[in-house]
């Protein structure tokens, strides 16, 4: 019973609830960023580069083939650098957004602290 009571105290604390809300919002934000990159940013860039779809950019190291002994299809071996570029842009947007959020939070905390010191 002691563990259950400790767990209830932990779960009811503001920090645990704040963290859960942050995870849910972060998951939704990830979907928004993915859509921004894939549906808004990359299509015009691809158009400027001659109609390139970044999702399909890859360097094929070995073409797809068939196993002569079994007839089984063997997939191509490729470096999918287009998907990497999309993922990198996703990361940069999230990192910059988090940088701005932390910067604003620090500014608010400092202003509040300065206000309390003046009292």
N, CA, C and O atoms as a MOPAC input file, in Angstrom:
PM7 MOZYME 1SCF
protein

 N      0.81900 1    -1.19400 1     0.00000 1
 C      0.00000 1     0.00000 1     0.00000 1
 C      0.86300 1     1.25800 1     0.00000 1
 O      0.47500 1     2.27800 1    -0.56800 1
 N      2.03100 1     1.18700 1     0.63400 1
 C      2.89700 1     2.36300 1     0.71800 1
 C      3.32200 1     2.82600 1    -0.68100 1
 O      3.33000 1     4.02400 1    -0.96500 1
 N      3.67000 1     1.88600 1    -1.53800 1
 C      4.09300 1     2.24300 1    -2.89400 1
 C      2.93900 1     2.90800 1    -3.63100 1
 O      3.14400 1     3.88600 1    -4.35000 1
 N      1.72300 1     2.38400 1    -3.45800 1
 C      0.56300 1     2.97700 1    -4.12600 1
 C      0.36000 1     4.42500 1    -3.68300 1
 O      0.10500 1     5.29900 1    -4.51200 1
 N      0.47100 1     4.67600 1    -2.38600 1
 C      0.30900 1     6.04600 1    -1.87700 1
 C      1.39600 1     6.96700 1    -2.41900 1
 O      1.11800 1     8.11000 1    -2.78000 1
 N      2.62200 1     6.47800 1    -2.47700 1
 C      3.71100 1     7.28800 1    -3.03600 1
 C      3.45300 1     7.58900 1    -4.51000 1
 O      3.69100 1     8.70200 1    -4.98000 1
 N      2.96300 1     6.58100 1    -5.23100 1
 C      2.65900 1     6.78800 1    -6.64600 1
 C      1.55400 1     7.82800 1    -6.81500 1
 O      1.65500 1     8.69800 1    -7.68000 1
 N      0.49500 1     7.74900 1    -5.99700 1
 C     -0.59000 1     8.73000 1    -6.08600 1
 C     -0.06600 1    10.13700 1    -5.82100 1
 O     -0.44400 1    11.08000 1    -6.51600 1
 N      0.79600 1    10.28400 1    -4.82600 1
 C      1.35800 1    11.60800 1    -4.53500 1
 C      2.17800 1    12.11500 1    -5.71600 1
 O      2.10500 1    13.29100 1    -6.07300 1
 N      2.95800 1    11.22300 1    -6.31800 1
 C      3.76300 1    11.60800 1    -7.48000 1
 C      2.86500 1    12.01500 1    -8.64600 1
 O      3.09500 1    13.04600 1    -9.27800 1
 N      1.84600 1    11.20800 1    -8.93300 1
 C      0.98100 1    11.44700 1   -10.08600 1
 C      0.14700 1    12.71500 1    -9.92300 1
 O     -0.17100 1    13.38000 1   -10.90900 1
 N     -0.20400 1    13.04800 1    -8.69600 1
 C     -1.04300 1    14.21900 1    -8.45200 1
 C     -0.22100 1    15.50400 1    -8.43500 1
 O     -0.76300 1    16.58600 1    -8.66000 1
 N      1.06500 1    15.39700 1    -8.17400 1
 C      1.91300 1    16.59500 1    -8.16800 1
 C      1.82200 1    17.30000 1    -9.50700 1
 O      1.63400 1    16.66800 1   -10.54700 1
 N      1.95500 1    18.60200 1    -9.46700 1
 C      1.89400 1    19.40600 1   -10.68200 1
 C      2.95100 1    19.02200 1   -11.69500 1
 O      2.68800 1    19.04800 1   -12.89700 1
 N      4.14900 1    18.66300 1   -11.23600 1
 C      5.23400 1    18.35400 1   -12.16700 1
 C      4.90100 1    17.16000 1   -13.05600 1
 O      5.16800 1    17.19200 1   -14.25800 1
 N      4.32800 1    16.11900 1   -12.48500 1
 C      3.99600 1    14.93100 1   -13.27700 1
 C      2.90000 1    15.25500 1   -14.28600 1
 O      2.95600 1    14.81900 1   -15.43600 1
 N      1.91400 1    16.01300 1   -13.85600 1
 C      0.82900 1    16.38000 1   -14.76100 1
 C      1.35300 1    17.31300 1   -15.84800 1
 O      1.00300 1    17.15900 1   -17.01800 1
 N      2.19000 1    18.27900 1   -15.46800 1
 C      2.79300 1    19.18200 1   -16.45300 1
 C      3.59100 1    18.39900 1   -17.48700 1
 O      3.53300 1    18.69100 1   -18.68100 1
 N      4.33500 1    17.40300 1   -17.01700 1
 C      5.13900 1    16.59600 1   -17.92800 1
 C      4.23500 1    15.82700 1   -18.90200 1
 O      4.52800 1    15.75600 1   -20.09500 1
 N      3.15000 1    15.25800 1   -18.39800 1
 C      2.22700 1    14.51500 1   -19.25800 1
 C      1.61400 1    15.43700 1   -20.31100 1
 O      1.50800 1    15.06700 1   -21.48000 1
 N      1.21400 1    16.62700 1   -19.89700 1
 C      0.65700 1    17.59500 1   -20.84800 1
 C      1.71300 1    17.96100 1   -21.88400 1
 O      1.40800 1    18.06800 1   -23.07200 1
 N      2.95200 1    18.15500 1   -21.43900 1
 C      4.04700 1    18.48500 1   -22.35500 1
 C      4.27900 1    17.40000 1   -23.39200 1
 O      4.53400 1    17.69900 1   -24.55800 1
 N      4.19400 1    16.14400 1   -22.97600 1
 C      4.38800 1    15.02900 1   -23.90800 1
 C      3.27500 1    15.01200 1   -24.95600 1
 O      3.54000 1    14.81800 1   -26.14200 1
 N      2.03800 1    15.21400 1   -24.52200 1
 C      0.91100 1    15.21900 1   -25.46100 1
 C      1.04500 1    16.37700 1   -26.44500 1
 O      0.87200 1    16.19700 1   -27.65000 1
 N      1.35000 1    17.55700 1   -25.93300 1
 C      1.51000 1    18.71800 1   -26.81500 1
 C      2.70000 1    18.51100 1   -27.74600 1
 O      2.62800 1    18.84500 1   -28.92900 1
 N      3.79100 1    17.96200 1   -27.22200 1
 C      4.97200 1    17.70200 1   -28.04700 1
 C      4.67900 1    16.73700 1   -29.18000 1
 O      5.17000 1    16.91900 1   -30.29500 1
 N      3.88600 1    15.71500 1   -28.90700 1
 C      3.51600 1    14.75600 1   -29.94300 1
 C      2.69900 1    15.43500 1   -31.03900 1
 O      2.92400 1    15.20300 1   -32.22700 1
 N      1.76300 1    16.26400 1   -30.63600 1
 C      0.95800 1    16.99700 1   -31.62200 1
 C      1.81800 1    17.98600 1   -32.39600 1
 O      1.65500 1    18.14400 1   -33.60500 1
 N      2.73100 1    18.65000 1   -31.70100 1
 C      3.61700 1    19.61500 1   -32.34900 1
 C      4.47800 1    18.91900 1   -33.39600 1
 O      4.75100 1    19.48800 1   -34.45200 1
 N      4.90500 1    17.69900 1   -33.11100 1
 C      5.70700 1    16.93600 1   -34.06500 1
 C      4.93200 1    16.71400 1   -35.36300 1
 O      5.50200 1    16.81500 1   -36.44900 1
 N      3.64600 1    16.41500 1   -35.25800 1
 C      2.82200 1    16.21700 1   -36.45600 1
 C      2.71400 1    17.50700 1   -37.25700 1
 O      2.75800 1    17.49000 1   -38.48700 1
 N      2.57100 1    18.63400 1   -36.54700 1
 C      2.47700 1    19.93200 1   -37.22100 1
 C      3.78200 1    20.23900 1   -37.94900 1
 O      3.76500 1    20.68600 1   -39.09600 1
 N      4.91200 1    20.00100 1   -37.28500 1
 C      6.21400 1    20.26500 1   -37.90400 1
 C      6.41600 1    19.36600 1   -39.11700 1
 O      6.88400 1    19.83200 1   -40.15600 1
 N      6.07100 1    18.08900 1   -39.00300 1
 C      6.20200 1    17.18000 1   -40.15200 1
 C      5.38300 1    17.67400 1   -41.33500 1
 O      5.85900 1    17.66100 1   -42.47100 1
 N      4.15800 1    18.10800 1   -41.07500 1
 C      3.32200 1    18.62300 1   -42.15500 1
 C      3.90800 1    19.90800 1   -42.73000 1
 O      3.90500 1    20.10400 1   -43.94500 1
 N      4.40700 1    20.78000 1   -41.86600 1
 C      5.02200 1    22.02500 1   -42.33500 1
 C      6.18000 1    21.72400 1   -43.28000 1
 O      6.28200 1    22.31200 1   -44.35700 1
 N      7.04600 1    20.81100 1   -42.87200 1
 C      8.21300 1    20.48000 1   -43.69900 1
 C      7.79200 1    19.77000 1   -44.98100 1
 O      8.18500 1    20.17700 1   -46.07400 1
 N      6.99000 1    18.70800 1   -44.85100 1
 C      6.64700 1    17.87700 1   -46.01000 1
 C      5.65000 1    18.52700 1   -46.96600 1
 O      5.71400 1    18.29800 1   -48.17400 1
 N      4.73200 1    19.33400 1   -46.43800 1
 C      3.65100 1    19.86600 1   -47.26500 1
 C      3.81000 1    21.33700 1   -47.63600 1
 O      3.19900 1    21.79800 1   -48.60000 1
 N      4.62900 1    22.08400 1   -46.87700 1
 C      4.74500 1    23.52200 1   -47.12500 1
 C      6.15400 1    23.93500 1   -47.55100 1
 O      6.31400 1    24.66800 1   -48.52700 1
 N      7.16500 1    23.47400 1   -46.83500 1
 C      8.53600 1    23.93800 1   -47.10900 1
 C      9.17900 1    23.19300 1   -48.27800 1
 O      9.72000 1    23.82000 1   -49.18900 1
 N      9.12400 1    21.86600 1   -48.25800 1
 C      9.86000 1    21.08900 1   -49.25000 1
 C      9.27900 1    21.15500 1   -50.67300 1
 O     10.06300 1    21.16600 1   -51.62200 1
 N      7.96400 1    21.19900 1   -50.87700 1
 C      7.47200 1    21.27800 1   -52.26300 1
 C      7.98900 1    22.48900 1   -53.04200 1
 O      8.42900 1    22.31400 1   -54.17900 1
 N      7.96000 1    23.72000 1   -52.48600 1
 C      8.52300 1    24.83600 1   -53.26200 1
 C     10.02500 1    24.69600 1   -53.51100 1
 O     10.52100 1    25.06400 1   -54.57600 1
 N     10.74500 1    24.16100 1   -52.51900 1
 C     12.18600 1    23.95300 1   -52.71700 1
 C     12.39900 1    22.93900 1   -53.83500 1
 O     13.25300 1    23.13400 1   -54.69900 1
 N     11.62700 1    21.86000 1   -53.82100 1
 C     11.71400 1    20.86200 1   -54.88600 1
 C     11.36500 1    21.44400 1   -56.23900 1
 O     11.99200 1    21.10600 1   -57.24300 1
 N     10.36200 1    22.32200 1   -56.27600 1
 C      9.96700 1    22.97400 1   -57.52500 1
 C     11.09400 1    23.85300 1   -58.05500 1
 O     11.37700 1    23.85300 1   -59.25300 1
 N     11.73300 1    24.60100 1   -57.16100 1
 C     12.86000 1    25.44900 1   -57.56400 1
 C     14.02800 1    24.62400 1   -58.10100 1
 O     14.80700 1    25.09900 1   -58.92800 1
 N     14.14000 1    23.39600 1   -57.62900 1
 C     15.22800 1    22.51900 1   -58.06900 1
 C     14.80300 1    21.61400 1   -59.22500 1
 O     15.41800 1    20.57400 1   -59.45900 1
 N     13.76500 1    22.00300 1   -59.93900 1
 C     13.36300 1    21.25000 1   -61.12700 1
 C     12.33500 1    20.17600 1   -60.86400 1
 O     12.31600 1    19.16800 1   -61.57100 1
 N     11.48600 1    20.35200 1   -59.88000 1
 C     10.42500 1    19.38500 1   -59.60500 1
 C     10.88400 1    18.16800 1   -58.83500 1
 O     10.29000 1    17.09700 1   -58.96500 1
 N     11.92400 1    18.30500 1   -58.03700 1
 C     12.46700 1    17.18900 1   -57.26900 1
 C     11.60200 1    16.93300 1   -56.03700 1
 O     11.25100 1    17.86700 1   -55.31600 1
 N     11.26000 1    15.67500 1   -55.79900 1
 C     10.58800 1    15.27800 1   -54.56200 1
 C     11.66600 1    14.75300 1   -53.62400 1
 O     12.24900 1    13.69700 1   -53.87100 1
 N     11.92800 1    15.48400 1   -52.55700 1
 C     13.02700 1    15.13100 1   -51.66300 1
 C     12.86700 1    13.74700 1   -51.05300 1
 O     13.86000 1    13.08500 1   -50.75300 1
 N     11.62700 1    13.30100 1   -50.86700 1
 C     11.40800 1    11.97500 1   -50.28200 1
 C     12.02100 1    10.87700 1   -51.13800 1
 O     12.40400 1     9.82600 1   -50.62500 1
 N     12.11500 1    11.11900 1   -52.44500 1
 C     12.61800 1    10.09400 1   -53.36200 1
 C     14.10300 1    10.22400 1   -53.67300 1
 O     14.65000 1     9.39800 1   -54.40300 1
 N     14.76200 1    11.24000 1   -53.13700 1
 C     16.19200 1    11.39800 1   -53.41200 1
 C     16.97000 1    10.31300 1   -52.68100 1
 O     16.84300 1    10.13900 1   -51.46900 1
 N     17.77000 1     9.59700 1   -53.44100 1
 C     18.57600 1     8.53100 1   -52.84500 1
 C     19.75700 1     8.21100 1   -53.74300 1
 O     19.74400 1     8.47800 1   -54.94500 1
 N     20.75900 1     7.64500 1   -53.13900 1
 C     21.92700 1     7.17000 1   -53.87200 1
 C     21.88400 1     5.65100 1   -53.80500 1
 O     22.06200 1     5.06500 1   -52.73700 1
 N     21.64700 1     5.01400 1   -54.95200 1
 C     21.53300 1     3.55200 1   -54.99000 1
 C     22.92800 1     2.95300 1   -55.07900 1
 O     23.66100 1     3.18600 1   -56.04000 1
 N     23.28000 1     2.17900 1   -54.06100 1
 C     24.59000 1     1.52700 1   -54.03200 1
 C     24.53900 1     0.16600 1   -54.72700 1
 O     25.53000 1    -0.29200 1   -55.29700 1
 N     23.36400 1    -0.47000 1   -54.67000 1
 C     23.19200 1    -1.75700 1   -55.34600 1
 C     21.73100 1    -1.85000 1   -55.77600 1
 O     20.82400 1    -1.71600 1   -54.95500 1
 N     21.51500 1    -2.07600 1   -57.04800 1
 C     20.15500 1    -2.16700 1   -57.59200 1
 C     19.42400 1    -3.38100 1   -57.01000 1
 O     20.04500 1    -4.34400 1   -56.55900 1
 N     18.10800 1    -3.31000 1   -57.03100 1
 C     17.29900 1    -4.45500 1   -56.62100 1
 C     17.59900 1    -5.61400 1   -57.56500 1
 O     17.86800 1    -5.41200 1   -58.74900 1
 N     17.55000 1    -6.80800 1   -57.03400 1
 C     17.85900 1    -7.97400 1   -57.86100 1
 C     17.01500 1    -9.15900 1   -57.39800 1
 O     16.19900 1    -9.05600 1   -56.48300 1
 N     17.24200 1   -10.26500 1   -58.05600 1
 C     16.54200 1   -11.49800 1   -57.70600 1
 C     17.57300 1   -12.53800 1   -57.31300 1
 O     18.59800 1   -12.69200 1   -57.97600 1
 N     17.29900 1   -13.24200 1   -56.24100 1
 C     18.17600 1   -14.32000 1   -55.81200 1
 C     18.05100 1   -15.44900 1   -56.83000 1
 O     16.96900 1   -16.01300 1   -56.99700 1
 N     19.16500 1   -15.78900 1   -57.52200 1
 C     19.08500 1   -16.81500 1   -58.56600 1
 C     18.69400 1   -18.19000 1   -58.03000 1
 O     18.07200 1   -18.97700 1   -58.74300 1
 N     19.04700 1   -18.48000 1   -56.79500 1
 C     18.75700 1   -19.80700 1   -56.25000 1
 C     17.28600 1   -19.95700 1   -55.86800 1
 O     16.69000 1   -21.01200 1   -56.08600 1
 N     16.69800 1   -18.89300 1   -55.29500 1
 C     15.33000 1   -19.01500 1   -54.78300 1
 C     14.30500 1   -18.21500 1   -55.58400 1
 O     13.10300 1   -18.44600 1   -55.46000 1
 N     14.77300 1   -17.28500 1   -56.39500 1
 C     13.85900 1   -16.42600 1   -57.13900 1
 C     13.27100 1   -15.30900 1   -56.28700 1
 O     12.40900 1   -14.55200 1   -56.73400 1
 N     13.75200 1   -15.22300 1   -55.05900 1
 C     13.26300 1   -14.19600 1   -54.12700 1
 C     13.78000 1   -12.81500 1   -54.54100 1
 O     14.94400 1   -12.66300 1   -54.91200 1
 N     12.90400 1   -11.82000 1   -54.47300 1
 C     13.29500 1   -10.44700 1   -54.81100 1
 C     14.13800 1    -9.86700 1   -53.67900 1
 O     13.75000 1    -9.91100 1   -52.51100 1
 N     15.29100 1    -9.32800 1   -54.04300 1
 C     16.17200 1    -8.68500 1   -53.07000 1
 C     16.06400 1    -7.17300 1   -53.26000 1
 O     16.22800 1    -6.67700 1   -54.37400 1
 N     15.78900 1    -6.43800 1   -52.18000 1
 C     15.61200 1    -4.99100 1   -52.31900 1
 C     16.92100 1    -4.28600 1   -52.65200 1
 O     18.00900 1    -4.80800 1   -52.41000 1
 N     16.78800 1    -3.10000 1   -53.20700 1
 C     17.96700 1    -2.28100 1   -53.50000 1
 C     18.58800 1    -1.80200 1   -52.19000 1
 O     17.90900 1    -1.67300 1   -51.17200 1
 N     19.87900 1    -1.54600 1   -52.24000 1
 C     20.58600 1    -0.95600 1   -51.10400 1
 C     20.82200 1     0.50000 1   -51.47100 1
 O     21.52500 1     0.79600 1   -52.43700 1
 N     20.22800 1     1.41700 1   -50.69200 1
 C     20.30000 1     2.82800 1   -51.06100 1
 C     20.46600 1     3.71000 1   -49.83200 1
 O     19.97800 1     3.39200 1   -48.74800 1
 N     21.15800 1     4.81500 1   -50.02400 1
 C     21.24700 1     5.86600 1   -49.01300 1
 C     20.14600 1     6.87000 1   -49.33000 1
 O     20.20900 1     7.56000 1   -50.34800 1
 N     19.15100 1     6.95600 1   -48.47600 1
 C     17.99600 1     7.82600 1   -48.72300 1
 C     18.26100 1     9.20800 1   -48.13200 1
 O     17.69500 1     9.56300 1   -47.09800 1
 N     19.10200 1     9.96900 1   -48.77500 1
 C     19.49600 1    11.27200 1   -48.23500 1
 C     18.37700 1    12.30200 1   -48.31500 1
 O     18.40900 1    13.28300 1   -47.57100 1
 N     17.40000 1    12.12300 1   -49.17600 1
 C     16.26400 1    13.04000 1   -49.24300 1
 C     15.44100 1    13.00000 1   -47.96400 1
 O     15.05300 1    14.04200 1   -47.43600 1
 N     15.17800 1    11.80100 1   -47.47000 1
 C     14.45000 1    11.66200 1   -46.20400 1
 C     15.27200 1    12.23800 1   -45.06000 1
 O     14.72300 1    12.82200 1   -44.12600 1
 N     16.59600 1    12.07100 1   -45.13300 1
 C     17.46400 1    12.64000 1   -44.10100 1
 C     17.35900 1    14.16200 1   -44.09800 1
 O     17.31200 1    14.77800 1   -43.03400 1
 N     17.32300 1    14.77100 1   -45.28100 1
 C     17.19000 1    16.23400 1   -45.37000 1
 C     15.86800 1    16.67000 1   -44.74100 1
 O     15.83800 1    17.64200 1   -43.98600 1
 N     14.77300 1    15.96500 1   -45.04200 1
 C     13.48000 1    16.28200 1   -44.42600 1
 C     13.55300 1    16.17900 1   -42.90600 1
 O     13.07700 1    17.06600 1   -42.19800 1
 N     14.14500 1    15.10300 1   -42.40900 1
 C     14.25100 1    14.89200 1   -40.97000 1
 C     15.12500 1    15.95900 1   -40.32700 1
 O     14.82700 1    16.42800 1   -39.22900 1
 N     16.19600 1    16.34200 1   -40.99900 1
 C     17.08000 1    17.38900 1   -40.48300 1
 C     16.33600 1    18.72100 1   -40.37900 1
 O     16.48900 1    19.44500 1   -39.39500 1
 N     15.54100 1    19.03900 1   -41.38100 1
 C     14.75600 1    20.28100 1   -41.33000 1
 C     13.72800 1    20.21000 1   -40.20100 1
 O     13.51600 1    21.19800 1   -39.49800 1
 N     13.08700 1    19.04800 1   -40.01900 1
 C     12.17900 1    18.85900 1   -38.87900 1
 C     12.89800 1    19.19200 1   -37.57600 1
 O     12.40100 1    19.96500 1   -36.75700 1
 N     14.06800 1    18.59700 1   -37.39900 1
 C     14.84000 1    18.79900 1   -36.17500 1
 C     15.17500 1    20.27000 1   -35.96700 1
 O     15.02100 1    20.79200 1   -34.86200 1
 N     15.63100 1    20.94100 1   -37.01900 1
 C     16.01600 1    22.34700 1   -36.88700 1
 C     14.82600 1    23.21700 1   -36.49100 1
 O     14.97500 1    24.13800 1   -35.68800 1
 N     13.65600 1    22.93700 1   -37.04200 1
 C     12.46100 1    23.70300 1   -36.67500 1
 C     12.10900 1    23.46900 1   -35.21000 1
 O     11.84100 1    24.42200 1   -34.47900 1
 N     12.10800 1    22.21000 1   -34.77400 1
 C     11.79600 1    21.90200 1   -33.37900 1
 C     12.84000 1    22.50900 1   -32.45100 1
 O     12.48700 1    23.10500 1   -31.43300 1
 N     14.11600 1    22.36800 1   -32.78500 1
 C     15.17900 1    22.90600 1   -31.93400 1
 C     15.07300 1    24.42300 1   -31.82300 1
 O     15.22900 1    24.97200 1   -30.73200 1
 N     14.81000 1    25.10900 1   -32.93500 1
 C     14.69000 1    26.56600 1   -32.90000 1
 C     13.46400 1    26.98400 1   -32.08600 1
 O     13.52500 1    27.93700 1   -31.30900 1
 N     12.35400 1    26.26900 1   -32.26700 1
 C     11.14700 1    26.57800 1   -31.50000 1
 C     11.39200 1    26.39700 1   -30.01000 1
 O     10.99400 1    27.24100 1   -29.20700 1
 N     12.04300 1    25.30200 1   -29.63600 1
 C     12.33300 1    25.07100 1   -28.22000 1
 C     13.29300 1    26.12600 1   -27.68000 1
 O     13.16200 1    26.54900 1   -26.53100 1
 N     14.24400 1    26.55000 1   -28.48300 1
 C     15.16800 1    27.61600 1   -28.08800 1
 C     14.38500 1    28.88600 1   -27.76300 1
 O     14.63100 1    29.52500 1   -26.74000 1
 N     13.44100 1    29.25300 1   -28.63500 1
 C     12.63000 1    30.45500 1   -28.41900 1
 C     11.77400 1    30.30300 1   -27.16200 1
 O     11.67000 1    31.23900 1   -26.36800 1
 N     11.16100 1    29.13600 1   -26.97600 1
 C     10.32300 1    28.90500 1   -25.79500 1
 C     11.14600 1    29.03900 1   -24.52300 1
 O     10.72400 1    29.71300 1   -23.58300 1
 N     12.31300 1    28.40700 1   -24.48000 1
 C     13.16800 1    28.48200 1   -23.28800 1
 C     13.62600 1    29.91300 1   -23.05800 1
 O     13.66100 1    30.37800 1   -21.91900 1
 N     13.97500 1    30.60800 1   -24.12200 1
 C     14.40800 1    32.00300 1   -24.00600 1
 C     13.28600 1    32.86500 1   -23.41900 1
 O     13.53300 1    33.68400 1   -22.53400 1
 N     12.05800 1    32.68500 1   -23.90900 1
 C     10.91900 1    33.43500 1   -23.37500 1
 C     10.64100 1    33.07800 1   -21.91700 1
 O     10.36600 1    33.95400 1   -21.09700 1
 N     10.71400 1    31.78700 1   -21.60200 1
 C     10.49200 1    31.35800 1   -20.21400 1
 C     11.52500 1    31.98300 1   -19.28500 1
 O     11.18300 1    32.46900 1   -18.20700 1
 N     12.78800 1    31.97200 1   -19.70200 1
 C     13.83600 1    32.57400 1   -18.87900 1
 C     13.59800 1    34.06500 1   -18.69000 1
 O     13.84000 1    34.60200 1   -17.60800 1
 N     13.12700 1    34.73300 1   -19.73100 1
 C     12.84100 1    36.16700 1   -19.64700 1
 C     11.70400 1    36.42600 1   -18.65700 1
 O     11.77500 1    37.35700 1   -17.85400 1
 N     10.66100 1    35.60200 1   -18.71700 1
 C      9.52500 1    35.74700 1   -17.80000 1
 C      9.96300 1    35.48000 1   -16.36400 1
 O      9.59600 1    36.21900 1   -15.45100 1
 N     10.74700 1    34.42300 1   -16.16700 1
 C     11.22100 1    34.09000 1   -14.81900 1
 C     12.09300 1    35.20900 1   -14.27600 1
 O     11.96200 1    35.58200 1   -13.11000 1
 N     12.98100 1    35.74800 1   -15.09900 1
 C     13.85600 1    36.83500 1   -14.65600 1
 C     13.03800 1    38.07300 1   -14.30300 1
 O     13.30400 1    38.72200 1   -13.29200 1
 N     12.04000 1    38.40800 1   -15.13200 1
 C     11.19500 1    39.57000 1   -14.85000 1
 C     10.43600 1    39.37700 1   -13.54200 1
 O     10.31300 1    40.31000 1   -12.74800 1
 N      9.93400 1    38.18100 1   -13.32200 1
 C      9.21200 1    37.89200 1   -12.07400 1
 C     10.15600 1    37.98400 1   -10.87900 1
 O      9.79600 1    38.54300 1    -9.84300 1
 N     11.34900 1    37.44300 1   -11.02100 1
 C     12.34200 1    37.48700 1    -9.94400 1
 C     12.72800 1    38.93400 1    -9.64400 1
 O     12.80500 1    39.32200 1    -8.47800 1
 N     12.97000 1    39.73400 1   -10.68000 1
 C     13.32100 1    41.14600 1   -10.49200 1
 C     12.18800 1    41.89400 1    -9.80300 1
 O     12.43100 1    42.74300 1    -8.94400 1
 N     10.94200 1    41.58000 1   -10.18000 1
 C      9.78100 1    42.21600 1    -9.56200 1
 C      9.72300 1    41.88500 1    -8.07900 1
 O      9.46800 1    42.75900 1    -7.25100 1
 N      9.96100 1    40.61300 1    -7.74300 1
 C      9.92200 1    40.19600 1    -6.33700 1
 C     11.05400 1    40.82900 1    -5.53700 1
 O     10.87900 1    41.12800 1    -4.35600 1
 N     12.20400 1    41.03600 1    -6.15700 1
 C     13.31900 1    41.67800 1    -5.45700 1
 C     13.02200 1    43.14100 1    -5.15000 1
 O     13.48100 1    43.66800 1    -4.13700 1
 N     12.26300 1    43.79400 1    -6.01200 1
 C     11.93800 1    45.20900 1    -5.80900 1
 C     10.92800 1    45.40300 1    -4.69100 1
 O     10.86800 1    46.47900 1    -4.09500 1
 N     10.13700 1    44.38300 1    -4.39600 1
 C      9.11300 1    44.49900 1    -3.34200 1
 C      9.69800 1    44.62500 1    -1.98600 1
 O      8.96400 1    44.73100 1    -1.00400 1

